[in-house]
Each structure stands twice: as C-alpha cells, then as structure tokens.
Amino acid sequence: MPESREQTAGPRRRRYGRRRPRRELSDEERRYREAQKRVNAKLGFLFHFVPYLAVCTMLLFVAGFRPALMVAVFWGIGVFFHYFGAVAAPGLRSRMIEREVYREVSDVAPRERRSIEGRHARSIEQLSASIAHEIRNPITAAKSLVQQMGEDPASGENVDYAKVALDELDRVERSISHLLRFAREEEIQISELRLADVLDSALETFRDRFERMGLELEREIESPGLMRGDPEKLRRVLINLVGNALDALEEASVPEPRLRILAGENLAGTEVWVRVRDNGPGMDPTTLHKIFSPFYTSKSEGTGLGLAISKKLVDAHGGSIEADSQPGQGTEFVVTFPKRSGVGEA
C-alpha cells in the first residue's frame, strides 16, 4: 500500500528544515545593518511622497482645488503615518528606551549603594565587636590578677597569678599578630613547586603530635601536583587545616583519631587539589557557615583568624577552599589551585 504524502514528506521536512545557527555579528556589521534599515525606511517614504505630490498637483490643474484638497488630506494622512512609523518612530523609540533605562538605573543605583554600604557597615561592626571581645577578655583577666598581686605582694600565689597573667597577655599578642597578618597584604612569591612536597613539609611539623595522639594517618598522593605558587604561603594554609583537624580530634577526645590526606589533579590537568578529612565531631550548618569569618572560632582557645587567613591566601593564588561537615561525621576541607594562577606574573 503506497505511503501517504504526509508520511513520505515528514522525514524530508525534518531533514531539510534544520536551521543553521546564526553567526554572531560584529559591532561594525550590526551598525551597518541598522544604517541600512534607516536608509530603506527613508527611501520608502520618498517613494510614497513623490507620487503623492505628483497626483495632488495634477488634480489641482485638472479637477480643481476642492478635489485636490480632499485627496491631499486623506492621502496625506496615510503618508504622514508611514513617515512616522518608518522614519520617526524608531528614533523616538530608542530615545524613550534610553530615558526609561536611565531613570530605572538612577532609581536602582542608590538602593544598591545603600544596601552595599549597609552590609559593609554591619561587617565592620561585627569585626570590631569580635576584636574587642577577643582582646578585652584576656586583658581584663590579666588586670584582675595584677590587682590581686598588688593587694598582697607577699602572697605565695603571686607566682601562679603572674604566670596566668602572662598567658593571657600572650593570647592578646597572638590575636594582634594574627589580626595584622590578616589585614596586611602579603606579597606572593611565585615559583614552580610540587604541591606534594609542600604537603609533606606541612605534615612533618606534626610528626610528634601524631605519635602522641596515636593518630592513624592516611596519605594518598595521586600526582606530584606541579603548579606555580608561593610554597611558604601554601604550607601555612595546609598547616592550619591539619592543625584545626587535630584540635577538633583532641577536644572531642575521639578514641581512634584518623586523618586522611589526599592530593591530585583534575581530569583536564588544569588544577591541583588537596583534601583534608578527619573523623572528628563535625559541625552543624550554622557553624559551618561561619568558619571563614574573622574571629569566629568554636575552639576553647584560638583567635578565629586561621581559616580567614587561609582563605585569603588561597584567594590570592586564584584558588578556592570549601568545607563539608555534618555533626558526628567529621569534617572535610577541599583546597583547589589552578596550575598557573597568573599571580605575580607579567
């Protein structure tokens, strides 16, 4: 039985009905086409206006003034609307759009600026409150101890008071040192490096602590991680991540502490990454959201600037740092760097 026309023509329509993707026009081509449209519109108006004048003039001499006037009025209305729609309307539409956009931007910009200024002011307020809290508490404690020592200079407890006061002042000094490091723009010394070597150097500083804690360390290096960066700054980032994991394991008194360190490259070979995962107590979503904020810490002791400084150094290398954690399931930090960040390079 022969196929119907719709059945035979269907596939052919689908085959030949495909449209080629439009090529993106350059600025010169776009301006040329717009000018071409304007010229065609003006020529179209002339093709209507010239016959209009010719017919009206002929009627004036042949049929008289009144018929010529009637034709001129009615035909003139059509010519006018053609002129307005083809020649005047596009320019008027463009000016109206520009005016509306300018008015909208003028209304939105102050709101956006006020919003940004408000967020900036709140950030400064929070940072100032954190600094005041971090420095005022140990100074208050040290001041109280010194006052007690002054009230009874011969007391045998003055030695212990002095030691505690010095510890509190050391805490203040540490906080100020971290704050200056966080606020200062540190110069990045770029060189060729192997991220695996930087990682091994960072782990070496914790060898004694690993043994003391009875930590099970799992180290998996898939590639040497050749990249360009500042080895000392990257070592500081890794030391901070590993140190934070050890602090969390110790404070939670995890019976069988484990630390897993992995490093490798992405499939495209354009980035290197390091994962630091512990089996500690983990963090709730609220804490996880704040860990990179300056002066925020969940430790019993600490300045709360370690992760903020680490993020700043990672950003300076064009990389990223992310954290994933759930209560009771440990915490994992993932640091990713481009092999060639371009930082400090001409």
C-alpha positions in Angstrom: 0.0 0.0 0.0 1.6 3.3 -1.0 2.6 5.7 1.8 0.7 8.9 2.2 2.2 12.3 1.3 2.4 13.2 5.0 4.4 10.0 5.8 6.9 10.5 3.0 7.3 14.2 3.4 7.6 14.2 7.1 11.2 13.0 7.3 12.2 15.2 4.4 10.8 18.3 6.2 12.7 17.3 9.3 15.9 16.7 7.3 15.9 19.9 5.3 14.1 22.1 7.8 17.1 22.4 10.1 18.2 26.0 10.6 21.9 26.8 10.7 22.9 28.6 13.9 23.1 32.3 13.4 26.6 33.8 13.3 27.3 36.4 15.9 27.5 39.8 14.2 30.4 42.1 14.9 29.8 45.7 16.0 30.6 47.1 12.5 28.2 44.6 10.8 25.5 45.5 13.3 25.9 49.2 12.8 25.9 48.7 9.0 22.6 46.8 9.1 21.0 49.4 11.3 22.1 52.1 8.9 20.8 50.1 6.0 17.4 49.8 7.7 17.2 53.6 8.2 18.1 54.3 4.6 15.5 51.8 3.3 12.8 53.5 5.5 13.7 56.9 4.2 13.7 55.7 0.6 10.3 54.0 1.2 8.9 57.3 2.5 10.2 59.1 -0.7 8.6 56.5 -2.9 5.2 57.4 -1.3 5.8 61.1 -1.0 6.8 61.8 -4.6 3.7 60.2 -6.2 1.6 61.9 -3.6 2.9 65.4 -4.7 2.5 64.5 -8.3 -1.1 63.3 -8.0 -2.1 66.3 -5.9 -0.5 68.7 -8.4 -2.2 67.0 -11.4 -5.6 67.1 -9.6 -5.2 70.7 -8.8 -4.9 71.6 -12.5 -7.4 69.0 -13.9 -10.2 68.7 -11.3 -9.8 71.9 -9.3 -8.9 73.0 -5.8 -11.6 71.1 -3.8 -11.0 67.6 -5.2 -7.2 68.1 -5.0 -7.6 69.3 -1.3 -9.7 66.2 -0.4 -7.2 63.8 -2.0 -4.3 65.7 -0.4 -5.8 65.5 3.1 -6.8 61.8 3.1 -3.7 60.6 1.2 -1.5 62.9 3.3 -2.8 61.3 6.5 -1.5 57.9 5.2 1.8 59.4 4.1 2.2 61.0 7.5 1.6 57.8 9.4 4.0 56.0 7.0 6.7 58.6 7.7 6.1 58.5 11.5 6.1 54.6 11.6 9.1 54.1 9.2 11.4 57.1 9.9 10.5 58.9 13.1 9.2 56.1 15.4 12.5 54.1 15.6 14.5 57.1 16.7 11.7 58.1 19.1 11.5 54.5 20.5 15.3 54.4 21.1 15.3 57.8 23.0 12.3 56.6 25.1 14.1 53.3 25.9 17.3 55.2 26.9 15.3 57.6 29.1 13.5 54.7 30.8 16.7 52.8 31.4 18.5 55.9 32.7 15.6 56.5 35.1 15.5 52.9 36.3 19.2 52.8 36.8 19.1 56.1 38.6 16.5 54.7 41.0 18.2 51.3 41.4 21.8 52.5 41.9 21.2 54.5 45.1 19.3 51.5 46.6 22.1 49.1 45.6 24.7 51.5 47.0 22.8 51.9 50.3 22.5 48.1 50.5 26.2 47.6 50.0 27.1 50.3 52.4 24.7 48.8 55.0 26.3 45.3 54.6 29.8 46.9 54.8 28.9 48.8 57.9 27.4 45.6 59.5 30.6 43.7 58.7 32.8 46.4 60.3 30.5 46.4 63.4 30.8 42.6 63.7 34.5 42.6 63.1 35.0 45.4 65.7 32.9 43.6 68.2 34.9 40.4 67.7 38.2 42.2 68.1 37.0 44.0 71.2 35.8 40.7 72.7 39.0 38.8 71.7 41.3 41.4 73.3 39.2 42.7 76.2 38.7 39.4 77.9 42.3 38.4 78.4 43.3 42.0 79.3 40.6 42.1 81.9 41.7 38.8 83.4 45.4 39.9 83.5 44.4 43.2 85.1 42.4 41.4 87.8 45.4 39.1 88.6 47.8 42.0 88.8 45.4 43.8 91.1 45.3 40.8 93.4 49.1 40.7 93.4 49.2 44.4 94.4 46.8 43.8 97.2 49.0 41.2 98.8 52.6 41.4 97.4 53.9 38.7 99.8 51.3 36.1 98.8 52.7 32.8 97.8 50.1 32.6 95.0 51.6 35.6 93.2 53.8 33.4 91.1 50.8 31.4 89.8 48.9 34.7 89.2 51.9 36.1 87.3 52.0 33.0 85.1 48.3 33.2 84.3 48.5 36.9 83.6 51.5 36.3 81.2 49.5 33.6 79.4 46.6 36.0 78.9 48.8 38.7 77.6 50.4 36.2 75.2 46.9 35.5 74.0 46.4 39.2 73.3 49.7 39.3 71.5 48.8 36.3 69.4 45.5 37.8 68.5 47.1 41.1 67.4 49.7 39.3 65.4 47.0 37.3 63.6 45.0 40.4 63.0 47.9 42.2 61.5 48.6 39.2 59.3 45.0 39.1 58.2 44.9 42.9 57.5 48.2 43.1 55.8 48.5 42.5 52.0 51.3 39.9 51.9 53.4 39.7 48.8 53.1 36.4 47.0 56.4 35.0 45.8 55.6 32.9 42.8 57.7 29.9 41.8 57.5 26.4 40.3 56.6 23.9 43.1 55.3 20.5 43.8 52.2 20.6 46.0 53.1 17.1 47.3 56.4 18.4 48.6 54.6 21.3 50.3 52.1 18.9 51.9 54.9 16.6 53.2 56.7 19.6 54.7 53.5 20.6 56.5 52.8 17.1 57.8 56.4 16.9 59.1 55.7 19.6 61.6 53.1 17.4 63.3 55.1 14.2 63.4 55.4 14.3 67.2 51.8 15.2 67.7 50.6 12.4 65.5 52.6 9.9 67.7 51.4 11.4 70.9 47.7 11.3 69.8 48.0 7.8 68.4 46.7 9.2 65.1 46.1 7.0 62.1 47.3 9.0 59.1 46.2 8.0 55.6 48.2 9.8 52.9 47.3 9.3 49.2 49.1 11.4 46.6 47.9 10.7 43.1 50.3 13.2 41.4 53.1 15.5 42.4 50.9 18.5 41.8 53.1 20.7 39.7 51.9 24.3 39.9 53.0 27.8 40.3 52.6 29.5 43.7 54.2 30.6 46.9 55.4 27.5 48.7 55.6 29.1 52.2 52.1 30.6 51.9 50.6 27.3 50.8 52.5 25.4 53.5 50.9 27.8 56.0 47.4 27.0 54.6 48.0 23.2 54.9 49.4 23.5 58.4 46.4 25.4 59.5 43.9 22.9 58.0 45.8 19.9 59.6 46.2 21.7 62.9 42.5 22.5 63.0 41.6 18.9 62.4 44.0 17.7 65.2 42.5 20.3 67.6 39.0 19.1 66.8 40.0 15.4 67.4 41.7 16.3 70.7 39.0 18.5 72.1 36.4 15.8 71.3 38.6 13.0 72.7 38.0 10.8 69.7 39.0 7.3 70.8 40.5 6.3 67.4 41.5 9.6 65.6 42.0 9.3 61.9 43.2 11.9 59.4 43.0 11.3 55.7 45.1 13.5 53.3 44.5 13.2 49.5 46.1 15.2 46.7 45.8 15.0 42.9 44.8 16.8 39.7 41.5 17.2 37.9 40.9 15.3 34.7 41.7 18.3 32.5 45.1 18.7 34.1 44.5 22.4 34.8 44.0 22.3 38.6 45.5 20.6 41.6 43.6 19.8 44.8 44.1 18.7 48.4 41.5 17.1 50.7 41.9 17.0 54.5 39.4 14.9 56.2 39.1 13.9 59.9 36.7 11.6 61.8 36.1 14.3 64.5 32.8 15.6 65.9 31.9 17.6 62.8 30.0 20.8 62.6 26.4 21.9 62.4 25.3 24.0 59.4 25.3 27.3 61.4 28.9 26.7 62.5 30.0 25.6 59.0 28.5 28.8 57.5 30.7 31.0 59.8 34.1 29.2 59.9 35.7 31.6 57.4 34.5 34.7 59.2 37.3 36.6 61.0 37.4 36.0 64.8 34.9 33.2 64.7 36.1 30.0 66.4 34.4 27.0 68.0 37.6 26.1 69.9 38.1 26.7 73.6 41.3 28.6 72.7 42.1 30.3 69.4 42.0 33.6 67.6 39.4 32.7 65.0 41.6 34.1 62.2 43.3 30.9 61.0 40.8 29.9 58.4 40.1 33.6 57.4 43.9 34.0 56.7 43.9 30.6 54.9 41.0 31.7 52.6 42.8 35.0 51.9 46.0 33.2 50.9 44.0 30.7 48.7 42.1 33.5 47.0 45.4 35.3 46.4 46.5 32.2 44.4 43.3 32.2 42.4 42.1 29.1 44.1 39.1 28.0 46.2 38.6 26.5 49.7 35.4 24.6 50.7 34.3 22.7 53.7 31.8 19.9 54.1 30.8 18.7 57.6 27.9 17.1 59.5 27.6 16.6 63.2 29.1 13.3 64.2 30.5 12.5 60.7 33.8 14.5 60.7 34.9 17.4 58.5 36.5 17.7 55.1 38.3 20.7 53.6 39.0 20.8 49.9 41.5 23.3 48.5 41.8 23.7 44.8 44.5 25.7 42.9 45.0 26.4 39.2 48.3 25.1 37.9 49.1 28.6 36.6 47.3 31.3 38.6 49.0 34.2 36.9 49.5 35.9 40.3 52.6 38.0 40.3 53.4 37.2 36.7 53.8 39.7 33.9 
